[in-house]
Every structure is written in structure tokens, then in C-alpha cells.
Amino acid sequence: MAGISFYWGLGLESSLITGTIRVGIQLSILGAILQPIFTYGAKHWWIVLIYVLFMITLASFEASARSRYVFDGMIPCVFASFVISIATTSAFAFGILLEVSPFWNPQYVIPIIGMLLGNGINGVALALNTFLNAVVSDATAEIELCLAYGGTFREASALMTQQAVRVSAMPMLNSMAVMGLISIPGMMTGQILGGSNVVEAARYQMLICYLIGATAFGTILAAIVVCLYVAFDSQNHRLRLERFSKR
């Protein structure tokens, strides 16, 4: 892949090589640390909490790193968006649907939250990049014109907000549309290969898909709302471009 990138002048050689190396190292480390976490985390909830917060922190850094424009406190804002969305869907899943005992059982909590975060990162990254590009660069003139004619900051940013949500939700919606018809999801594939009942595997996968959709959509909306209030003075309805810098 790196050779093809070099031949076509795509400039992705470094990213491809780095990503390939990171996958091997990260999965090796994961395999080494998960077993003790599963063993001791079943008795001590704080071990599971620390690891989940660690995962959310890394997800926040990754989602924020792909945006062309940044602002002070961007990573903590993305972190808070993930925490709110993950906490809501996880409480519903582990406390009501799965009835896990104890409810922090790491064998369930860590893999499922990992899947939720993994799918949420792309959505949040697309949302941040699309919205900030529009507000700070592409649609600045239109926003200023709307504000000058007496429009509120919500009215001035409505089209950009809608576009950011659509763009960021599109990969998730496309994936859900073909799931079970064209693609067999990873969790279901793993359970089938492990000898689990196919119907039971399908039920678990349906639950995961709904949780992924709810978590990703909730995190996307939370992140865009935060960006909206950073980009605008909500009291005076002014655009605050000085709060942003180009990466």
C-alpha cells in the first residue's frame, strides 16, 4: 500500500507504515494487559473505571487530532462528549438489557465500550472537521452576513450544523444499511467462529449496532453543540474567529 501511495504521489506512506506498526504493537500490549484487568477488575470496579477513562482519553485525542482547526480546551470538550454519551448508553445496556453482574464486569464492559468508542471516533472527527472548516473558513462570509441582518447565532450556523451532522453520520448509516445483507459484523463473526449459536450471536450484534448508533449520534451532537458555543458569542450573537487556530 505504501508503494502504491508513493507511485501515485498520495503522500500517505508515513501514515500507512506508522499505522501498520501501531496496530501490531497496540494489539500485543492489549493482549498482555487485558487478562489481569479481567481477573482483578471483576472484584474491583475502580480498575475497570480507570481503564475505561484511559480509553476515552485516547479516543478524545484521536478524534481531535484530525481536525484542521483547533481551539483551547478542545480535547476536554470531546472527552466530556464521549463520557456523557458512553455513560448514558452503557448504563442502559449493562443495567437493563444485559443485566450484567456485577454491572462493571470487565469481560462485557471493556469490549463493548471499546467498540462504541472505536465507531464514535470517526463520527466525531468528521463532525469537528466539517463544522469548524465551514465556520472558520468556507462559510464565514455567509455567517457574518446573516448576523449582520439580525439573525441569531443558531440561525446563522443552522446549515453548517446540519451538514456536519449529515456528513459525520453517513458512514454509520451506510454501515447499518448493509449489515446482515452484505457484511457480517466483527463481533458476530467472532462468536460464530468461536462456536456460539448463530441466532444468539445475531441478537448480540443487533444490540451492539443500536448502542453504536446511539453513542455515535449522541457524541456527534454533543461535540457540535460545544463547538457552536465556542465559535459564537451566544449573548451578543457574534462570530469569535479569534478562538480558533489552524493546525
C-alpha positions as CSV (number, residue, x, y, z in Angstrom):
1,M,0.0,0.0,0.0
2,A,2.8,2.4,0.8
3,G,4.4,1.6,-2.6
4,I,1.1,2.4,-4.4
5,S,0.8,5.6,-2.4
6,F,4.3,6.7,-3.4
7,Y,3.7,5.8,-7.0
8,W,0.5,7.9,-7.2
9,G,2.0,10.7,-5.1
10,L,-0.7,10.5,-2.4
11,G,1.7,11.3,0.5
12,L,0.3,8.6,2.7
13,E,3.4,6.4,3.0
14,S,4.3,7.6,6.5
15,S,0.8,7.2,7.8
16,L,0.4,3.7,6.3
17,I,3.7,2.5,7.7
18,T,3.1,4.1,11.1
19,G,-0.4,2.7,11.3
20,T,0.7,-0.8,10.4
21,I,3.4,-0.8,13.1
22,R,1.0,0.7,15.7
23,V,-1.6,-2.0,15.1
24,G,0.9,-4.8,15.8
25,I,2.3,-3.1,18.9
26,Q,-1.1,-1.9,20.3
27,L,-2.8,-5.3,19.9
28,S,0.2,-7.1,21.5
29,I,0.0,-4.7,24.5
30,L,-3.7,-5.2,24.7
31,G,-3.4,-8.9,24.8
32,A,-0.9,-8.7,27.6
33,I,-2.9,-6.4,29.9
34,L,-6.5,-7.5,29.4
35,Q,-6.2,-10.8,31.2
36,P,-5.1,-9.2,34.6
37,I,-7.7,-6.5,34.1
38,F,-10.4,-9.1,33.6
39,T,-9.1,-11.1,36.7
40,Y,-8.8,-8.2,39.2
41,G,-11.4,-5.9,37.6
42,A,-14.2,-8.3,38.4
43,K,-13.6,-7.7,42.1
44,H,-12.5,-4.0,42.0
45,W,-14.7,-1.7,40.0
46,W,-12.2,1.2,40.1
47,I,-9.7,-0.8,37.9
48,V,-12.4,-1.0,35.2
49,L,-13.2,2.6,35.6
50,I,-9.6,3.7,35.2
51,Y,-9.1,1.6,32.1
52,V,-12.4,2.9,30.5
53,L,-11.3,6.5,31.2
54,F,-8.0,5.8,29.7
55,M,-9.7,4.5,26.5
56,I,-11.9,7.6,26.4
57,T,-8.9,9.8,26.8
58,L,-7.1,8.2,23.9
59,A,-10.3,8.4,21.8
60,S,-10.6,12.1,22.5
61,F,-7.0,12.7,21.4
62,E,-7.5,10.7,18.2
63,A,-10.8,12.4,17.3
64,S,-9.4,15.9,18.0
65,A,-6.2,15.3,16.1
66,R,-7.9,15.0,12.7
67,S,-9.5,18.5,12.7
68,R,-7.9,21.2,10.6
69,Y,-8.8,23.9,13.1
70,V,-8.5,23.7,16.9
71,F,-9.5,25.8,19.9
72,D,-8.4,25.9,23.6
73,G,-10.0,23.1,25.6
74,M,-10.9,21.1,22.5
75,I,-9.7,17.7,23.9
76,P,-11.5,18.1,27.3
77,C,-14.7,19.1,25.4
78,V,-14.5,16.0,23.2
79,F,-13.7,13.9,26.3
80,A,-16.8,15.2,28.1
81,S,-18.9,14.5,25.0
82,F,-17.7,10.9,24.9
83,V,-18.3,10.4,28.7
84,I,-21.8,11.7,28.6
85,S,-22.8,9.6,25.6
86,I,-21.0,6.4,26.8
87,A,-22.3,6.7,30.3
88,T,-25.9,7.0,29.1
89,T,-25.9,4.1,26.7
90,S,-23.7,1.9,28.9
91,A,-26.0,2.3,31.9
92,F,-28.9,1.3,29.8
93,A,-27.1,-1.6,28.2
94,F,-25.4,-3.1,31.3
95,G,-28.0,-2.3,33.9
96,I,-31.2,-3.1,32.0
97,L,-30.7,-5.0,28.7
98,L,-27.7,-7.3,29.5
99,E,-28.3,-7.4,33.3
100,V,-24.5,-7.9,33.9
101,S,-23.5,-9.0,37.4
102,P,-21.6,-7.1,38.7
103,F,-22.6,-4.3,36.4
104,W,-18.9,-3.3,35.9
105,N,-18.0,-6.9,34.7
106,P,-14.9,-6.1,32.6
107,Q,-15.5,-9.1,30.3
108,Y,-18.5,-7.2,29.0
109,V,-17.8,-3.5,29.8
110,I,-14.4,-3.2,28.2
111,P,-15.0,-4.9,24.8
112,I,-18.4,-3.2,24.3
113,I,-17.2,0.3,25.3
114,G,-14.2,-0.3,23.1
115,M,-16.5,-0.9,20.1
116,L,-18.6,2.1,20.9
117,L,-15.5,4.3,21.1
118,G,-13.9,2.9,18.0
119,N,-17.0,3.7,15.9
120,G,-17.6,7.0,17.6
121,I,-14.1,8.4,16.9
122,N,-14.7,8.6,13.1
123,G,-18.1,10.3,13.6
124,V,-16.8,12.9,16.0
125,A,-13.7,13.6,13.9
126,L,-15.8,14.2,10.8
127,A,-18.2,16.4,12.7
128,L,-15.5,18.6,14.1
129,N,-13.6,18.9,10.9
130,T,-16.7,19.6,8.8
131,F,-18.2,22.1,11.2
132,L,-15.0,24.0,12.0
133,N,-14.0,24.2,8.4
134,A,-17.4,25.7,7.5
135,V,-17.5,28.2,10.3
136,V,-13.9,29.3,10.3
137,S,-13.2,29.2,6.6
138,D,-15.6,28.1,4.0
139,A,-18.9,29.8,5.1
140,T,-17.6,32.7,7.2
141,A,-18.9,35.3,4.9
142,E,-22.4,33.8,4.8
143,I,-22.5,33.6,8.6
144,E,-21.3,37.2,9.1
145,L,-24.0,38.4,6.6
146,C,-26.7,36.5,8.4
147,L,-25.6,38.0,11.7
148,A,-25.4,41.5,10.2
149,Y,-29.0,41.2,9.1
150,G,-30.1,40.4,12.6
151,G,-30.0,36.7,12.6
152,T,-29.2,34.7,15.8
153,F,-26.1,32.6,16.0
154,R,-28.3,29.5,15.8
155,E,-29.9,30.7,12.5
156,A,-26.5,31.8,11.1
157,S,-25.0,28.3,11.8
158,A,-28.0,26.1,11.0
159,L,-26.9,24.9,7.6
160,M,-23.4,24.2,8.8
161,T,-24.6,22.3,11.8
162,Q,-27.0,20.2,9.7
163,Q,-24.3,19.5,7.2
164,A,-21.8,18.4,9.9
165,V,-24.3,16.0,11.4
166,R,-25.2,14.5,8.0
167,V,-21.5,14.1,6.9
168,S,-20.5,12.6,10.3
169,A,-23.5,10.2,10.5
170,M,-23.2,9.0,6.9
171,P,-20.6,6.2,7.4
172,M,-22.6,4.8,10.4
173,L,-25.8,4.9,8.4
174,N,-24.2,3.2,5.4
175,S,-22.7,0.5,7.6
176,M,-26.1,-0.2,9.2
177,A,-27.9,-0.3,5.9
178,V,-25.8,-3.2,4.5
179,M,-25.2,-5.0,7.8
180,G,-26.5,-8.6,7.6
181,L,-27.1,-8.3,3.8
182,I,-23.6,-7.7,2.5
183,S,-21.3,-7.6,5.6
184,I,-21.2,-9.8,8.7
185,P,-20.1,-7.6,11.6
186,G,-16.9,-8.4,13.5
187,M,-18.5,-9.3,16.8
188,M,-21.0,-11.7,15.2
189,T,-18.2,-13.3,13.1
190,G,-16.1,-13.8,16.2
191,Q,-18.9,-15.5,18.1
192,I,-19.7,-17.8,15.2
193,L,-16.0,-18.8,14.7
194,G,-15.9,-19.4,18.5
195,G,-18.8,-21.9,18.2
196,S,-21.7,-19.8,19.6
197,N,-25.2,-20.2,18.4
198,V,-25.8,-18.1,15.3
199,V,-29.2,-16.7,16.4
200,E,-27.7,-15.7,19.8
201,A,-24.8,-14.1,18.0
202,A,-27.2,-12.1,15.8
203,R,-29.1,-10.9,18.8
204,Y,-25.9,-9.6,20.5
205,Q,-24.8,-8.0,17.3
206,M,-28.2,-6.2,16.9
207,L,-27.8,-4.8,20.5
208,I,-24.2,-3.6,19.7
209,C,-25.4,-1.9,16.5
210,Y,-28.1,0.0,18.3
211,L,-25.7,1.0,21.0
212,I,-23.1,2.1,18.5
213,G,-25.6,4.2,16.6
214,A,-27.0,5.8,19.8
215,T,-23.5,6.5,21.2
216,A,-22.1,7.9,18.0
217,F,-25.0,10.1,17.3
218,G,-25.1,11.4,20.9
219,T,-21.4,12.2,20.9
220,I,-21.6,13.9,17.5
221,L,-24.4,16.2,18.7
222,A,-22.7,17.0,21.9
223,A,-19.4,17.8,20.2
224,I,-21.1,20.1,17.6
225,V,-23.1,21.9,20.4
226,V,-19.8,22.6,22.2
227,C,-18.2,23.9,19.0
228,L,-21.2,26.1,18.4
229,Y,-20.9,27.9,21.7
230,V,-17.1,28.2,21.3
231,A,-17.5,29.7,17.8
232,F,-20.2,32.2,18.7
233,D,-20.8,34.7,21.5
234,S,-24.3,33.5,22.4
235,Q,-25.2,36.7,24.2
236,N,-24.2,39.2,21.5
237,H,-24.6,36.8,18.5
238,R,-21.1,37.4,17.2
239,L,-18.6,35.1,15.5
240,R,-15.5,34.6,17.5
241,L,-12.8,33.5,15.0
242,E,-10.0,34.6,17.3
243,R,-10.7,31.5,19.4
244,F,-9.5,29.2,16.6
245,S,-6.1,28.5,15.2
246,K,-5.0,26.4,12.2
247,R,-3.2,23.2,13.0
